[in-house]
Amino acid sequence: MIASEIIQTQIPVLHLSDSITTALNFFEDYKLFQIPVFGEEGFIGLLEEDSVLGAPENDTIYKLKDRLIHHTINEEEHLYAALKYFLKNKLCILPVIDANKQYLGCISGTDLFRKTCEWLSVDDIGGLLQLEVEQHNYSLAQIAQIIESNGAKIISTVCIQKKENPSILDIIIKINQEELSSIIQTFERYEYKIIATYHKNIHKKELDDRFDSFIRYLNV
């Protein structure tokens, strides 16, 4: 999954010769707060909406040349790198360049969010399990073995280091089964610390159904 896979070529561009009024209209019409700017040599940076607010409307963007920001990503870089750019630089779009530093288009924050949801299998049917593991004890192989021994598979997994205690990891696992009771019991036997589960508990549903039947019987 590389940057070139989600390039948008429809994102509008401005030129140094365009007026501030044109820039303001672009920001309003396209609902962006950054727009690529081109000069004679091609792409030169991103113009931020804050840079044009209050500027004389008859001036050209050339007068704001020093305020352009210069974040780009190579078309062959992984989308994890794109996530890092968006996180650290408060971007709404990220220009993509080729090996010759030629502009190819932009990645939008919305498209990157959608792609990240695909990675995490957000829309796939299944259950979620969150474990807390000491870093030196973390073994994805063992976690996978526990899940697969119960006839299930890992769809996606995310490993997050706790900020308050870097030696502890939160492991969030998406599993291709909606009912995880047997998997949870196995993790408990292995003395894993389970922080949260999100699944259809069939056994609980059976108990609820029996309880509802009993209540209905009493009300007859």
C-alpha positions, 0 to 999 in steps of 0.5 A: 500500500503505497502513496500512488494508490490513492492519489487524487488528481482532481484537487484544484491548484493555484499559481503564483500569478493568481490573486488573493481573491482567487485563492479565497474563492478556491478555499470557499468553493472546495472546502479545503484549508490548504491548496497546492501552488505552482510556479514556472518550475512546477509545484512549489508548496501548499498555501494555507487559508490562514495565510491569505486571510487579511491579505490585500485582495488585489495582491498575487499569491507571489507575495505569500511565496515565503509562507508556503509549506513544503511537505510532500511524499514520494509516490513509492512511500508506504501509506504509514508514512502518509499517516505520519505526515498528516499527524505531525503537520495538521494537513488536509492534503499531502502532495505526491511527487515522483522520483524526479520530484514532479507533482502527481496529485495529492492524497486527501485526509478523507481518502487516507482515513478510508484506506486506514479503515480498510487496513483495520477491517473496520467494516468486516464482520467479527469481534474485537478483543483488547489485551494488555501485555507487558512488552517483554512477554508480547508474542503475536505468534502465541496470540494467533495460536490461541485464536486459531486453536479456537477455529478463528483467524485474526483479521487485523491487529493494532499494537499501541504502546501506553504513553504513561508506561511504555513497557505495557502494550495494548493489543487490539485484535479483530477476529473473524468470529462474532462470538468470542466466549471460547477464545476469551476463556482460553486467553484467561487460562493463559493468564492474559489481561483482557481489557475489553471485548466487543462481541455477540455473547451467544451464551449470555443471549441463551440465558437472557432468552431463558430468563425472558421465558421464565418472566413470561411464564410468571406473568401468565 
